[in-house]
Amino acid sequence: MEELEGIVQLAGGAWRNIKRNIIEQRKKESMGDLIGKKIRLNYRIINSYPWVNAETTPTGVGYGNESARKRIIKMDRAEREIEDHSIIGCYHTHVYERIDKRVYMAKEDKILLRGLMKNYKLEETVQIIGTVKIKDNSKRKSGEKTTQYKNKLRITFSDNSTSYDVILAAYILNQKLCEKIPIKRRYVRVVAKKE
């Protein structure tokens, strides 16, 4: 197994679900759960799940259907006892007209996320915060490009008419501290089966 060095590893499936949530929400904030596990001081994110009942706006996100959230929390607590992977944090995006390369966790974000930690009975979580810039009538060719920085990822993608510029940063959050930690893409090699 690959040795992890104090980082958050974001698997392809987890990124694809975050990406789809960004596209669906358009110019509203997106939010969802991160599924994975902690390995020593590191986090491996294997999947993400958008909050389908969330109430989103261009500048905020809330639970939406409170009873639906409670059902998810109850199921996750039960599964945590028998599953290898469980909810270990959240992702959350901020949409800007101009890209904000600073990617930070706002005070309001910390309050919401610390409340979630209490609901999930987690002492520590990983949080992925993203800034999103959307450009309509873009001339950027379709496809996706990832640029790795020291502590963040920049992922650009387009469908030949709309382009997205996303910068992701990761934080370890507990009830007292919020500390930035490097984030990297985790690529899984797929081998075609010969017939």
PETA-V105097 format. One record per residue. N is the residue number from 1. RES is the residue in one letter. SS is DSSP state (~ for helix, > for strand, _ for the rest). Layout:
BEGIN
((N | RES | SS) (N | RES | SS))
END
This chain:
BEGIN
((1 | M | _) (2 | E | _) (3 | E | _) (4 | L | _) (5 | E | _) (6 | G | _) (7 | I | >) (8 | V | >) (9 | Q | >) (10 | L | >) (11 | A | >) (12 | G | ~) (13 | G | ~) (14 | A | ~) (15 | W | ~) (16 | R | ~) (17 | N | ~) (18 | I | ~) (19 | K | ~) (20 | R | ~) (21 | N | ~) (22 | I | ~) (23 | I | ~) (24 | E | ~) (25 | Q | ~) (26 | R | _) (27 | K | _) (28 | K | _) (29 | E | _) (30 | S | _) (31 | M | >) (32 | G | >) (33 | D | >) (34 | L | >) (35 | I | >) (36 | G | >) (37 | K | >) (38 | K | >) (39 | I | >) (40 | R | _) (41 | L | _) (42 | N | >) (43 | Y | >) (44 | R | >) (45 | I | >) (46 | I | >) (47 | N | >) (48 | S | >) (49 | Y | >) (50 | P | >) (51 | W | _) (52 | V | _) (53 | N | _) (54 | A | _) (55 | E | >) (56 | T | >) (57 | T | >) (58 | P | _) (59 | T | _) (60 | G | >) (61 | V | >) (62 | G | >) (63 | Y | _) (64 | G | _) (65 | N | _) (66 | E | ~) (67 | S | ~) (68 | A | ~) (69 | R | ~) (70 | K | ~) (71 | R | ~) (72 | I | ~) (73 | I | ~) (74 | K | ~) (75 | M | ~) (76 | D | ~) (77 | R | ~) (78 | A | ~) (79 | E | ~) (80 | R | ~) (81 | E | _) (82 | I | _) (83 | E | _) (84 | D | _) (85 | H | _) (86 | S | >) (87 | I | >) (88 | I | >) (89 | G | >) (90 | C | >) (91 | Y | >) (92 | H | >) (93 | T | >) (94 | H | >) (95 | V | >) (96 | Y | >) (97 | E | _) (98 | R | _) (99 | I | _) (100 | D | _) (101 | K | _) (102 | R | _) (103 | V | _) (104 | Y | _) (105 | M | _) (106 | A | _) (107 | K | ~) (108 | E | ~) (109 | D | ~) (110 | K | ~) (111 | I | ~) (112 | L | ~) (113 | L | ~) (114 | R | ~) (115 | G | ~) (116 | L | ~) (117 | M | ~) (118 | K | ~) (119 | N | ~) (120 | Y | ~) (121 | K | _) (122 | L | _) (123 | E | _) (124 | E | _) (125 | T | >) (126 | V | >) (127 | Q | >) (128 | I | >) (129 | I | >) (130 | G | >) (131 | T | >) (132 | V | >) (133 | K | >) (134 | I | >) (135 | K | >) (136 | D | _) (137 | N | _) (138 | S | _) (139 | K | _) (140 | R | _) (141 | K | _) (142 | S | _) (143 | G | >) (144 | E | >) (145 | K | >) (146 | T | >) (147 | T | >) (148 | Q | >) (149 | Y | _) (150 | K | _) (151 | N | _) (152 | K | >) (153 | L | >) (154 | R | >) (155 | I | >) (156 | T | >) (157 | F | >) (158 | S | >) (159 | D | _) (160 | N | _) (161 | S | _) (162 | T | _) (163 | S | >) (164 | Y | >) (165 | D | >) (166 | V | >) (167 | I | >) (168 | L | >) (169 | A | >) (170 | A | >) (171 | Y | >) (172 | I | >) (173 | L | >) (174 | N | _) (175 | Q | _) (176 | K | _) (177 | L | _) (178 | C | >) (179 | E | >) (180 | K | >) (181 | I | >) (182 | P | >) (183 | I | >) (184 | K | >) (185 | R | >) (186 | R | >) (187 | Y | _) (188 | V | _) (189 | R | _) (190 | V | _) (191 | V | _) (192 | A | _) (193 | K | _) (194 | K | _) (195 | E | _))
END
